[in-house]
Amino acid sequence: RAGSLAGILLLAGWAASRALAACLGLALACKVALPTQLFCWTWQFLGHGLFERRGPGVSDLPEVFLMEPFLILLQILNKQFGYEPYPGFSKNVDKKLETYLRESRHLEHRKVT
């Protein structure tokens, strides 16, 4: 179900971008899209720095661009509607994220000292 919703959201985003490009013209649409992307990426990095105290893990680019947005969608669905792909999914993900952050902070601390 979540994958179907993600597909619908991607299709809606694609349709909206096509409509924007048709309405504004490709050149102006690019002038709108580029600053929007830069603004969003800037806040992405600031958010990581301010809240996680570390940069985003960009070692695996396909994961960053494909799986992270889907994970965020799953987290939103869980928080708003209690949706889980299988029982215990959210607890498993939270535990793995917590472990990953703890290990990365520990490694970062060891590099500093």
N, CA, C and O atoms as a printed pandas DataFrame, in Angstrom:
     atom_number atom_name residue_name chain_id  residue_number  x_coord  y_coord  z_coord
0              1         N          ARG        A               1    0.810   -1.202    0.000
1              2        CA          ARG        A               1    0.000    0.000    0.000
2              3         C          ARG        A               1    0.850    1.261    0.000
3              4         O          ARG        A               1    0.562    2.212   -0.726
4              5         N          ALA        A               2    1.891    1.264    0.811
5              6        CA          ALA        A               2    2.745    2.456    0.876
6              7         C          ALA        A               2    3.476    2.662   -0.452
7              8         O          ALA        A               2    3.659    3.800   -0.884
8              9         N          GLY        A               3    3.891    1.582   -1.095
9             10        CA          GLY        A               3    4.556    1.693   -2.389
10            11         C          GLY        A               3    3.615    2.251   -3.442
11            12         O          GLY        A               3    4.025    3.047   -4.287
12            13         N          SER        A               4    2.358    1.838   -3.396
13            14        CA          SER        A               4    1.364    2.380   -4.330
14            15         C          SER        A               4    1.157    3.864   -4.094
15            16         O          SER        A               4    1.068    4.646   -5.041
16            17         N          LEU        A               5    1.080    4.250   -2.824
17            18        CA          LEU        A               5    0.934    5.664   -2.488
18            19         C          LEU        A               5    2.145    6.456   -2.969
19            20         O          LEU        A               5    2.000    7.550   -3.515
20            21         N          ALA        A               6    3.351    5.898   -2.764
21            22        CA          ALA        A               6    4.572    6.567   -3.234
22            23         C          ALA        A               6    4.538    6.730   -4.751
23            24         O          ALA        A               6    4.922    7.780   -5.266
24            25         N          GLY        A               7    4.085    5.708   -5.469
25            26        CA          GLY        A               7    3.965    5.801   -6.920
26            27         C          GLY        A               7    2.989    6.880   -7.345
27            28         O          GLY        A               7    3.255    7.626   -8.287
28            29         N          ILE        A               8    1.867    6.967   -6.660
29            30        CA          ILE        A               8    0.869    7.998   -6.966
30            31         C          ILE        A               8    1.439    9.391   -6.696
31            32         O          ILE        A               8    1.233   10.315   -7.483
32            33         N          LEU        A               9    2.161    9.537   -5.575
33            34        CA          LEU        A               9    2.771   10.830   -5.259
34            35         C          LEU        A               9    3.823   11.218   -6.294
35            36         O          LEU        A               9    3.914   12.384   -6.679
36            37         N          LEU        A              10    4.615   10.248   -6.743
37            38        CA          LEU        A              10    5.607   10.540   -7.789
38            39         C          LEU        A              10    4.931   10.933   -9.095
39            40         O          LEU        A              10    5.373   11.864   -9.767
40            41         N          LEU        A              11    3.875   10.236   -9.453
41            42        CA          LEU        A              11    3.131   10.556  -10.671
42            43         C          LEU        A              11    2.510   11.948  -10.570
43            44         O          LEU        A              11    2.527   12.708  -11.539
44            45         N          ALA        A              12    1.967   12.280   -9.409
45            46        CA          ALA        A              12    1.381   13.609   -9.208
46            47         C          ALA        A              12    2.457   14.695   -9.299
47            48         O          ALA        A              12    2.222   15.753   -9.881
48            49         N          GLY        A              13    3.626   14.435   -8.728
49            50        CA          GLY        A              13    4.729   15.394   -8.812
50            51         C          GLY        A              13    5.193   15.591  -10.245
51            52         O          GLY        A              13    5.464   16.713  -10.674
52            53         N          TRP        A              14    5.281   14.497  -10.977
53            54        CA          TRP        A              14    5.672   14.584  -12.386
54            55         C          TRP        A              14    4.645   15.396  -13.175
55            56         O          TRP        A              14    5.015   16.267  -13.963
56            57         N          ALA        A              15    3.349   15.111  -12.965
57            58        CA          ALA        A              15    2.293   15.831  -13.673
58            59         C          ALA        A              15    2.313   17.317  -13.315
59            60         O          ALA        A              15    2.126   18.171  -14.182
60            61         N          ALA        A              16    2.539   17.621  -12.040
61            62        CA          ALA        A              16    2.589   19.019  -11.612
62            63         C          ALA        A              16    3.786   19.737  -12.240
63            64         O          ALA        A              16    3.675   20.892  -12.651
64            65         N          SER        A              17    4.925   19.052  -12.313
65            66        CA          SER        A              17    6.101   19.695  -12.927
66            67         C          SER        A              17    5.898   19.903  -14.423
67            68         O          SER        A              17    6.344   20.909  -14.975
68            69         N          ARG        A              18    5.230   18.961  -15.083
69            70        CA          ARG        A              18    4.920   19.139  -16.511
70            71         C          ARG        A              18    3.972   20.319  -16.710
71            72         O          ARG        A              18    4.144   21.120  -17.628
72            73         N          ALA        A              19    2.965   20.413  -15.833
73            74        CA          ALA        A              19    2.007   21.521  -15.942
74            75         C          ALA        A              19    2.699   22.862  -15.681
75            76         O          ALA        A              19    2.416   23.849  -16.359
76            77         N          LEU        A              20    3.602   22.897  -14.703
77            78        CA          LEU        A              20    4.340   24.121  -14.406
78            79         C          LEU        A              20    5.213   24.524  -15.584
79            80         O          LEU        A              20    5.257   25.695  -15.960
80            81         N          ALA        A              21    5.907   23.554  -16.163
81            82        CA          ALA        A              21    6.761   23.844  -17.319
82            83         C          ALA        A              21    5.925   24.312  -18.504
83            84         O          ALA        A              21    6.350   25.199  -19.244
84            85         N          ALA        A              22    4.741   23.727  -18.696
85            86        CA          ALA        A              22    3.874   24.135  -19.802
86            87         C          ALA        A              22    3.312   25.532  -19.568
87            88         O          ALA        A              22    3.160   26.313  -20.508
88            89         N          CYS        A              23    3.007   25.840  -18.325
89            90        CA          CYS        A              23    2.408   27.132  -17.997
90            91         C          CYS        A              23    3.447   28.256  -18.028
91            92         O          CYS        A              23    3.187   29.325  -18.580
92            93         N          LEU        A              24    4.607   28.021  -17.444
93            94        CA          LEU        A              24    5.625   29.063  -17.345
94            95         C          LEU        A              24    6.598   29.068  -18.510
95            96         O          LEU        A              24    7.253   30.077  -18.772
96            97         N          GLY        A              25    6.695   27.970  -19.196
97            98        CA          GLY        A              25    7.737   27.805  -20.194
98            99         C          GLY        A              25    8.924   27.130  -19.529
99           100         O          GLY        A              25    9.158   27.305  -18.333
100          101         N          LEU        A              26    9.660   26.370  -20.295
101          102        CA          LEU        A              26   10.741   25.565  -19.728
102          103         C          LEU        A              26   11.819   26.429  -19.074
103          104         O          LEU        A              26   12.308   26.083  -17.998
104          105         N          ALA        A              27   12.194   27.527  -19.691
105          106        CA          ALA        A              27   13.269   28.375  -19.144
106          107         C          ALA        A              27   12.885   28.952  -17.788
107          108         O          ALA        A              27   13.675   28.895  -16.845
108          109         N          LEU        A              28   11.679   29.507  -17.678
109          110        CA          LEU        A              28   11.244   30.087  -16.414
110          111         C          LEU        A              28   11.011   29.001  -15.363
111          112         O          LEU        A              28   11.304   29.205  -14.185
112          113         N          ALA        A              29   10.486   27.852  -15.784
113          114        CA          ALA        A              29   10.279   26.749  -14.846
114          115         C          ALA        A              29   11.608   26.295  -14.246
115          116         O          ALA        A              29   11.674   25.984  -13.057
116          117         N          CYS        A              30   12.664   26.252  -15.057
117          118        CA          CYS        A              30   13.989   25.896  -14.552
118          119         C          CYS        A              30   14.501   26.950  -13.586
119          120         O          CYS        A              30   15.171   26.623  -12.606
120          121         N          LYS        A              31   14.190   28.219  -13.857
121          122        CA          LYS        A              31   14.602   29.296  -12.954
122          123         C          LYS        A              31   13.860   29.226  -11.626
123          124         O          LYS        A              31   14.362   29.716  -10.615
124          125         N          VAL        A              32   12.685   28.632  -11.611
125          126        CA          VAL        A              32   11.943   28.430  -10.369
126          127         C          VAL        A              32   12.440   27.164   -9.669
127          128         O          VAL        A              32   12.602   27.146   -8.449
128          129         N          ALA        A              33   12.677   26.117  -10.440
129          130        CA          ALA        A              33   13.045   24.824   -9.862
130          131         C          ALA        A              33   14.442   24.842   -9.248
131          132         O          ALA        A              33   14.646   24.266   -8.179
132          133         N          LEU        A              34   15.392   25.480   -9.891
133          134        CA          LEU        A              34   16.772   25.480   -9.380
134          135         C          LEU        A              34   16.885   26.143   -8.010
135          136         O          LEU        A              34   17.462   25.538   -7.106
136          137         N          PRO        A              35   16.363   27.356   -7.808
137          138        CA          PRO        A              35   16.432   27.938   -6.460
138          139         C          PRO        A              35   15.663   27.117   -5.420
139          140         O          PRO        A              35   16.072   27.033   -4.262
140          141         N          THR        A              36   14.558   26.519   -5.839
141          142        CA          THR        A              36   13.803   25.673   -4.918
142          143         C          THR        A              36   14.640   24.485   -4.475
143          144         O          THR        A              36   14.681   24.164   -3.287
144          145         N          GLN        A              37   15.312   23.822   -5.425
145          146        CA          GLN        A              37   16.193   22.700   -5.093
146          147         C          GLN        A              37   17.328   23.148   -4.172
147          148         O          GLN        A              37   17.631   22.483   -3.182
148          149         N          LEU        A              38   17.950   24.275   -4.502
149          150        CA          LEU        A              38   19.046   24.774   -3.670
150          151         C          LEU        A              38   18.575   25.095   -2.260
151          152         O          LEU        A              38   19.270   24.795   -1.289
152          153         N          PHE        A              39   17.403   25.701   -2.140
153          154        CA          PHE        A              39   16.831   26.010   -0.834
154          155         C          PHE        A              39   16.592   24.727   -0.039
155          156         O          PHE        A              39   16.949   24.647    1.136
156          157         N          CYS        A              40   15.991   23.731   -0.674
157          158        CA          CYS        A              40   15.675   22.481    0.023
158          159         C          CYS        A              40   16.938   21.724    0.418
159          160         O          CYS        A              40   17.016   21.201    1.530
160          161         N          TRP        A              41   17.923   21.657   -0.466
161          162        CA          TRP        A              41   19.166   20.962   -0.132
162          163         C          TRP        A              41   19.923   21.688    0.982
163          164         O          TRP        A              41   20.519   21.047    1.848
164          165         N          THR        A              42   19.899   23.019    0.960
165          166        CA          THR        A              42   20.552   23.785    2.020
166          167         C          THR        A              42   19.937   23.445    3.371
167          168         O          THR        A              42   20.655   23.212    4.343
168          169         N          TRP        A              43   18.608   23.416    3.433
169          170        CA          TRP        A              43   17.941   23.094    4.694
170          171         C          TRP        A              43   18.132   21.634    5.083
171          172         O          TRP        A              43   18.127   21.299    6.267
172          173         N          GLN        A              44   18.299   20.770    4.094
173          174        CA          GLN        A              44   18.596   19.364    4.380
174          175         C          GLN        A              44   19.919   19.271    5.147
175          176         O          GLN        A              44   19.998   18.599    6.175
176          177         N          PHE        A              45   20.949   19.943    4.645
177          178        CA          PHE        A              45   22.251   19.888    5.304
178          179         C          PHE        A              45   22.231   20.620    6.644
179          180         O          PHE        A              45   22.832   20.154    7.612
180          181         N          LEU        A              46   21.537   21.773    6.709
181          182        CA          LEU        A              46   21.419   22.483    7.982
182          183         C          LEU        A              46   20.680   21.642    9.017
183          184         O          LEU        A              46   21.063   21.606   10.186
184          185         N          GLY        A              47   19.628   20.971    8.582
185          186        CA          GLY        A              47   18.879   20.114    9.500
186          187         C          GLY        A              47   19.743   19.006   10.066
187          188         O          GLY        A              47   19.688   18.711   11.260
188          189         N          HIS        A              48   20.538   18.395    9.210
189          190        CA          HIS        A              48   21.445   17.353    9.698
190          191         C          HIS        A              48   22.444   17.937   10.689
191          192         O          HIS        A              48   22.716   17.340   11.731
192          193         N          GLY        A              49   22.981   19.086   10.369
193          194        CA          GLY        A              49   23.977   19.695   11.243
194          195         C          GLY        A              49   23.400   20.155   12.566
195          196         O          GLY        A              49   24.032   19.990   13.609
196          197         N          LEU        A              50   22.200   20.735   12.535
197          198        CA          LEU        A              50   21.598   21.270   13.755
198          199         C          LEU        A              50   20.990   20.192   14.648
199          200         O          LEU        A              50   21.112   20.267   15.871
200          201         N          PHE        A              51   20.339   19.192   14.056
201          202        CA          PHE        A              51   19.614   18.222   14.859
202          203         C          PHE        A              51   20.377   16.923   15.084
203          204         O          PHE        A              51   20.245   16.308   16.142
204          205         N          GLU        A              52   21.164   16.502   14.116
205          206        CA          GLU        A              52   21.911   15.253   14.283
206          207         C          GLU        A              52   23.369   15.507   14.631
207          208         O          GLU        A              52   24.092   14.586   15.009
208          209         N          ARG        A              53   23.794   16.742   14.505
209          210        CA          ARG        A              53   25.170   17.130   14.778
210          211         C          ARG        A              53   26.178   16.407   13.884
211          212         O          ARG        A              53   27.327   16.196   14.271
212          213         N          ARG        A              54   25.742   16.041   12.709
213          214        CA          ARG        A              54   26.636   15.412   11.747
214          215         C          ARG        A              54   26.024   15.567   10.365
215          216         O          ARG        A              54   24.820   15.791   10.236
216          217         N          GLY        A              55   26.835   15.451    9.353
217          218        CA          GLY        A              55   26.361   15.575    7.983
218          219         C          GLY        A              55   25.565   14.358    7.551
219          220         O          GLY        A              55   25.629   13.311    8.195
220          221         N          PRO        A              56   24.820   14.488    6.470
221          222        CA          PRO        A              56   24.069   13.336    5.973
222          223         C          PRO        A              56   25.024   12.274    5.447
223          224         O          PRO        A              56   26.097   12.589    4.932
224          225         N          GLY        A              57   24.630   11.027    5.578
225          226        CA          GLY        A              57   25.453    9.930    5.070
226          227         C          GLY        A              57   25.242    9.788    3.573
227          228         O          GLY        A              57   24.278    9.158    3.137
228          229         N          VAL        A              58   26.125   10.361    2.795
229          230        CA          VAL        A              58   25.969   10.323    1.343
230          231         C          VAL        A              58   26.898    9.298    0.704
231          232         O          VAL        A              58   27.274    9.432   -0.461
232          233         N          SER        A              59   27.263    8.281    1.466
233          234        CA          SER        A              59   28.171    7.278    0.916
234          235         C          SER        A              59   27.474    6.400   -0.121
235          236         O          SER        A              59   28.118    5.884   -1.035
236          237         N          ASP        A              60   26.185    6.234    0.016
237          238        CA          ASP        A              60   25.435    5.384   -0.901
238          239         C          ASP        A              60   24.338    6.214   -1.558
239          240         O          ASP        A              60   23.224    6.286   -1.039
240          241         N          LEU        A              61   24.642    6.844   -2.698
241          242        CA          LEU        A              61   23.717    7.786   -3.332
242          243         C          LEU        A              61   22.368    7.195   -3.712
243          244         O          LEU        A              61   21.354    7.861   -3.507
244          245         N          PRO        A              62   22.296    5.966   -4.262
245          246        CA          PRO        A              62   20.956    5.439   -4.556
246          247         C          PRO        A              62   20.077    5.348   -3.308
247          248         O          PRO        A              62   18.872    5.594   -3.369
248          249         N          GLU        A              63   20.683    4.995   -2.187
249          250        CA          GLU        A              63   19.910    4.920   -0.948
250          251         C          GLU        A              63   19.399    6.295   -0.547
251          252         O          GLU        A              63   18.249    6.440   -0.133
252          253         N          VAL        A              64   20.252    7.298   -0.669
253          254        CA          VAL        A              64   19.871    8.655   -0.278
254          255         C          VAL        A              64   18.713    9.167   -1.124
255          256         O          VAL        A              64   17.769    9.754   -0.595
256          257         N          PHE        A              65   18.779    8.949   -2.437
257          258        CA          PHE        A              65   17.765    9.515   -3.323
258          259         C          PHE        A              65   16.529    8.645   -3.477
259          260         O          PHE        A              65   15.462    9.166   -3.801
260          261         N          LEU        A              66   16.631    7.348   -3.260
261          262        CA          LEU        A              66   15.497    6.458   -3.481
262          263         C          LEU        A              66   14.866    5.961   -2.186
263          264         O          LEU        A              66   13.645    6.007   -2.035
264          265         N          MET        A              67   15.674    5.494   -1.263
265          266        CA          MET        A              67   15.126    4.846   -0.081
266          267         C          MET        A              67   14.793    5.824    1.052
267          268         O          MET        A              67   13.802    5.632    1.757
268          269         N          GLU        A              68   15.597    6.855    1.232
269          270        CA          GLU        A              68   15.328    7.799    2.315
270          271         C          GLU        A              68   13.967    8.487    2.176
271          272         O          GLU        A              68   13.239    8.580    3.164
272          273         N          PRO        A              69   13.597    8.974    0.981
273          274        CA          PRO        A              69   12.254    9.564    0.868
274          275         C          PRO        A              69   11.150    8.545    1.172
275          276         O          PRO        A              69   10.128    8.899    1.759
276          277         N          PHE        A              70   11.351    7.291    0.777
277          278        CA          PHE        A              70   10.346    6.267    1.068
278          279         C          PHE        A              70   10.289    5.985    2.560
279          280         O          PHE        A              70    9.203    5.789    3.106
280          281         N          LEU        A              71   11.434    5.960    3.231
281          282        CA          LEU        A              71   11.455    5.759    4.683
282          283         C          LEU        A              71   10.717    6.896    5.383
283          284         O          LEU        A              71    9.975    6.663    6.337
284          285         N          ILE        A              72   10.918    8.116    4.914
285          286        CA          ILE        A              72   10.221    9.261    5.505
286          287         C          ILE        A              72    8.716    9.142    5.283
287          288         O          ILE        A              72    7.932    9.443    6.184
288          289         N          LEU        A              73    8.305    8.704    4.085
289          290        CA          LEU        A              73    6.885    8.476    3.820
290          291         C          LEU        A              73    6.328    7.431    4.788
291          292         O          LEU        A              73    5.243    7.613    5.339
292          293         N          LEU        A              74    7.059    6.348    4.996
293          294        CA          LEU        A              74    6.611    5.313    5.932
294          295         C          LEU        A              74    6.504    5.859    7.353
295          296         O          LEU        A              74    5.566    5.522    8.076
296          297         N          GLN        A              75    7.453    6.695    7.757
297          298        CA          GLN        A              75    7.394    7.279    9.096
298          299         C          GLN        A              75    6.194    8.210    9.246
299          300         O          GLN        A              75    5.539    8.220   10.288
300          301         N          ILE        A              76    5.908    8.987    8.210
301          302        CA          ILE        A              76    4.735    9.875    8.262
302          303         C          ILE        A              76    3.460    9.048    8.346
303          304         O          ILE        A              76    2.579    9.352    9.151
304          305         N          LEU        A              77    3.350    8.014    7.531
305          306        CA          LEU        A              77    2.164    7.152    7.562
306          307         C          LEU        A              77    2.006    6.484    8.928
307          308         O          LEU        A              77    0.888    6.313    9.415
308          309         N          ASN        A              78    3.115    6.112    9.535
309          310        CA          ASN        A              78    3.051    5.482   10.851
310          311         C          ASN        A              78    2.604    6.478   11.910
311          312         O          ASN        A              78    1.734    6.171   12.725
312          313         N          LYS        A              79    3.196    7.672   11.902
313          314        CA          LYS        A              79    2.847    8.674   12.922
314          315         C          LYS        A              79    1.411    9.162   12.774
315          316         O          LYS        A              79    0.717    9.352   13.773
316          317         N          GLN        A              80    0.957    9.367   11.534
317          318        CA          GLN        A              80   -0.372    9.926   11.312
318          319         C          GLN        A              80   -1.491    8.888   11.368
319          320         O          GLN        A              80   -2.582    9.165   11.866
320          321         N          PHE        A              81   -1.208    7.686   10.851
321          322        CA          PHE        A              81   -2.279    6.694   10.704
322          323         C          PHE        A              81   -1.986    5.355   11.366
323          324         O          PHE        A              81   -2.822    4.452   11.328
324          325         N          GLY        A              82   -0.808    5.213   11.975
325          326        CA          GLY        A              82   -0.456    3.950   12.609
326          327         C          GLY        A              82   -0.119    2.841   11.619
327          328         O          GLY        A              82   -0.153    1.663   11.976
328          329         N          TYR        A              83    0.207    3.205   10.376
329          330        CA          TYR        A              83    0.495    2.209    9.346
330          331         C          TYR        A              83    1.864    1.580    9.553
331          332         O          TYR        A              83    2.840    2.277    9.831
332          333         N          GLU        A              84    1.931    0.266    9.417
333          334        CA          GLU        A              84    3.187   -0.473    9.413
334          335         C          GLU        A              84    3.107   -1.546    8.346
335          336         O          GLU        A              84    2.101   -2.250    8.255
336          337         N          PRO        A              85    4.172   -1.690    7.519
337          338        CA          PRO        A              85    4.157   -2.739    6.490
338          339         C          PRO        A              85    4.024   -4.134    7.105
339          340         O          PRO        A              85    3.418   -5.030    6.517
340          341         N          TYR        A              86    4.597   -4.299    8.293
341          342        CA          TYR        A              86    4.454   -5.544    9.050
342          343         C          TYR        A              86    4.569   -5.191   10.531
343          344         O          TYR        A              86    5.164   -4.169   10.873
344          345         N          PRO        A              87    4.017   -6.008   11.401
345          346        CA          PRO        A              87    4.059   -5.693   12.834
346          347         C          PRO        A              87    5.495   -5.543   13.347
347          348         O          PRO        A              87    6.353   -6.382   13.075
348          349         N          GLY        A              88    5.735   -4.482   14.079
349          350        CA          GLY        A              88    7.043   -4.224   14.647
350          351         C          GLY        A              88    8.008   -3.488   13.728
351          352         O          GLY        A              88    9.160   -3.262   14.102
352          353         N          PHE        A              89    7.564   -3.113   12.542
353          354        CA          PHE        A              89    8.438   -2.446   11.571
354          355         C          PHE        A              89    9.028   -1.162   12.145
355          356         O          PHE        A              89   10.240   -0.958   12.081
356          357         N          SER        A              90    8.192   -0.300   12.703
357          358        CA          SER        A              90    8.652    0.990   13.205
358          359         C          SER        A              90    9.651    0.829   14.335
359          360         O          SER        A              90   10.647    1.550   14.395
360          361         N          LYS        A              91    9.390   -0.107   15.227
361          362        CA          LYS        A              91   10.333   -0.332   16.335
362          363         C          LYS        A              91   11.677   -0.821   15.809
363          364         O          LYS        A              91   12.724   -0.404   16.304
364          365         N          ASN        A              92   11.657   -1.703   14.806
365          366        CA          ASN        A              92   12.906   -2.190   14.221
366          367         C          ASN        A              92   13.681   -1.063   13.554
367          368         O          ASN        A              92   14.894   -0.953   13.731
368          369         N          VAL        A              93   12.988   -0.227   12.790
369          370        CA          VAL        A              93   13.647    0.888   12.100
370          371         C          VAL        A              93   14.213    1.872   13.118
371          372         O          VAL        A              93   15.361    2.299   12.995
372          373         N          ASP        A              94   13.416    2.233   14.123
373          374        CA          ASP        A              94   13.890    3.168   15.144
374          375         C          ASP        A              94   15.112    2.622   15.866
375          376         O          ASP        A              94   16.056    3.366   16.134
376          377         N          LYS        A              95   15.105    1.331   16.182
377          378        CA          LYS        A              95   16.237    0.717   16.873
378          379         C          LYS        A              95   17.489    0.746   15.992
379          380         O          LYS        A              95   18.581    1.047   16.472
380          381         N          LYS        A              96   17.327    0.431   14.699
381          382        CA          LYS        A              96   18.470    0.444   13.791
382          383         C          LYS        A              96   19.009    1.860   13.597
383          384         O          LYS        A              96   20.224    2.056   13.566
384          385         N          LEU        A              97   18.120    2.851   13.465
385          386        CA          LEU        A              97   18.568    4.232   13.318
386          387         C          LEU        A              97   19.301    4.706   14.569
387          388         O          LEU        A              97   20.329    5.377   14.479
388          389         N          GLU        A              98   18.769    4.356   15.724
389          390        CA          GLU        A              98   19.398    4.724   16.984
390          391         C          GLU        A              98   20.796    4.117   17.098
391          392         O          GLU        A              98   21.749    4.792   17.488
392          393         N          THR        A              99   20.903    2.842   16.755
393          394        CA          THR        A              99   22.198    2.161   16.793
394          395         C          THR        A              99   23.169    2.799   15.816
395          396         O          THR        A              99   24.329    3.028   16.158
396          397         N          TYR        A             100   22.712    3.089   14.609
397          398        CA          TYR        A             100   23.561    3.709   13.595
398          399         C          TYR        A             100   24.056    5.075   14.066
399          400         O          TYR        A             100   25.241    5.381   13.942
400          401         N          LEU        A             101   23.155    5.894   14.606
401          402        CA          LEU        A             101   23.556    7.220   15.071
402          403         C          LEU        A             101   24.528    7.119   16.241
403          404         O          LEU        A             101   25.502    7.869   16.307
404          405         N          ARG        A             102   24.266    6.194   17.163
405          406        CA          ARG        A             102   25.156    6.011   18.308
406          407         C          ARG        A             102   26.551    5.593   17.843
407          408         O          ARG        A             102   27.551    6.125   18.324
408          409         N          GLU        A             103   26.618    4.643   16.909
409          410        CA          GLU        A             103   27.913    4.187   16.402
410          411         C          GLU        A             103   28.643    5.286   15.644
411          412         O          GLU        A             103   29.855    5.444   15.794
412          413         N          SER        A             104   27.919    6.044   14.833
413          414        CA          SER        A             104   28.576    7.107   14.064
414          415         C          SER        A             104   29.065    8.216   14.985
415          416         O          SER        A             104   30.124    8.796   14.745
416          417         N          ARG        A             105   28.308    8.516   16.034
417          418        CA          ARG        A             105   28.771    9.534   16.998
418          419         C          ARG        A             105   29.991    9.033   17.747
419          420         O          ARG        A             105   30.923    9.794   18.008
420          421         N          HIS        A             106   29.986    7.748   18.095
421          422        CA          HIS        A             106   31.133    7.159   18.795
422          423         C          HIS        A             106   32.380    7.221   17.907
423          424         O          HIS        A             106   33.455    7.594   18.377
424          425         N          LEU        A             107   32.244    6.862   16.644
425          426        CA          LEU        A             107   33.377    6.921   15.715
426          427         C          LEU        A             107   33.856    8.357   15.530
427          428         O          LEU        A             107   35.059    8.610   15.475
428          429         N          GLU        A             108   32.922    9.293   15.436
429          430        CA          GLU        A             108   33.282   10.683   15.259
430          431         C          GLU        A             108   34.015   11.197   16.494
431          432         O          GLU        A             108   34.978   11.955   16.378
432          433         N          HIS        A             109   33.561   10.787   17.672
433          434        CA          HIS        A             109   34.198   11.188   18.918
434          435         C          HIS        A             109   35.612   10.634   18.998
435          436         O          HIS        A             109   36.516   11.322   19.472
436          437         N          ARG        A             110   35.819    9.401   18.542
437          438        CA          ARG        A             110   37.149    8.781   18.559
438          439         C          ARG        A             110   38.100    9.487   17.602
439          440         O          ARG        A             110   39.300    9.564   17.866
440          441         N          LYS        A             111   37.569   10.010   16.480
441          442        CA          LYS        A             111   38.414   10.728   15.520
442          443         C          LYS        A             111   38.889   12.059   16.107
443          444         O          LYS        A             111   40.010   12.497   15.847
444          445         N          VAL        A             112   38.022   12.696   16.904
445          446        CA          VAL        A             112   38.339   14.006   17.476
446          447         C          VAL        A             112   39.392   13.871   18.565
447          448         O          VAL        A             112   40.281   14.715   18.674
448          449         N          THR        A             113   39.303   12.820   19.370
449          450        CA          THR        A             113   40.255   12.676   20.487
450          451         C          THR        A             113   41.492   11.938   20.107
451          452         O          THR        A             113   42.376   11.743   20.941
